[in-house]
Every structure is written in C-alpha cells, then in structure tokens.
Amino acid sequence: MKYELKDEFIELYKLLKVLDLVDSGAEAKMIIADGHVERNGSVELRKRAKIVRGDVIEVADAKIEVF
C-alpha cells in the first residue's frame, strides 16, 4: 500500500486512521503504545512520530510506503 504525503509529514496515529487501518484515533494510539507498529524495521512507540517521505510503516499484514 502506498500513501502520498500532502504536507511535510503526518503523525503516525493520524496515518493509521486516514488509511482506515483502525476505527478511531484512540485505537491507533493503543496499538502503537502496545508495540504493534514498525517504522523502517523498528518498533515505533511514539503516537505522534512524524512520518515523512521514504518511511515504511508495518501494521499487522499491512505495509505502507510513504512517498
């Protein structure tokens, strides 16, 4: 799955919500805090991490390439 950034960055929990990988922002924050999200191969625990072009996010079976 690919996601084109409209701005300089998007916060991680907002990205999950925009792509409909979660039902709510609260759910997104919960799965991030529980260590279920990887950014560029490492677990990302910061809910508001700034996701930029070139980042690869993995959640469950979904792999998101940001460009």
C-alpha positions in Angstrom: 0.0 0.0 0.0 1.3 3.5 -0.8 0.5 6.8 0.8 1.3 10.1 -0.8 2.1 12.9 1.7 0.3 16.1 1.1 2.4 18.1 3.7 5.9 17.8 5.1 4.9 15.0 7.5 1.9 13.2 9.1 1.7 12.0 12.7 1.7 8.2 12.9 -1.6 7.7 14.6 -3.3 10.0 12.0 -1.8 8.0 9.2 -3.3 4.8 10.5 -6.7 6.5 10.8 -6.6 8.1 7.4 -5.8 4.7 5.8 -8.7 3.1 7.7 -6.4 0.6 9.4 -8.2 1.4 12.7 -11.7 2.6 13.6 -10.6 5.6 15.7 -7.6 7.7 16.8 -7.9 6.1 20.2 -7.5 2.6 18.7 -4.5 3.8 16.7 -2.8 5.2 19.8 -3.5 1.9 21.6 -1.9 -0.4 19.0 1.1 2.0 18.7 1.6 2.0 22.5 1.3 -1.8 22.6 4.2 -2.1 20.2 2.3 -3.4 17.1 3.6 -0.8 14.7 7.0 -0.8 13.0 8.7 2.1 11.3 11.6 1.3 8.9 12.0 -2.1 10.6 12.0 -0.9 14.2 9.1 -0.8 16.7 7.7 2.7 16.9 6.1 3.6 20.2 5.6 7.4 19.7 2.0 8.0 18.7 2.8 11.4 17.2 6.0 10.4 15.4 6.4 12.5 12.3 6.2 10.2 9.3 8.0 11.6 6.3 8.6 10.6 2.7 10.6 7.4 2.4 9.3 5.8 5.7 7.9 2.3 5.6 5.2 1.5 8.2 4.1 -2.0 9.0 1.0 -2.9 11.0 -0.3 -6.4 11.1 -0.4 -7.6 7.5 -0.3 -4.0 6.0 2.9 -2.4 4.7 2.7 1.3 3.9 5.2 3.1 1.8 5.1 6.8 2.2 6.1 9.0 -0.7 
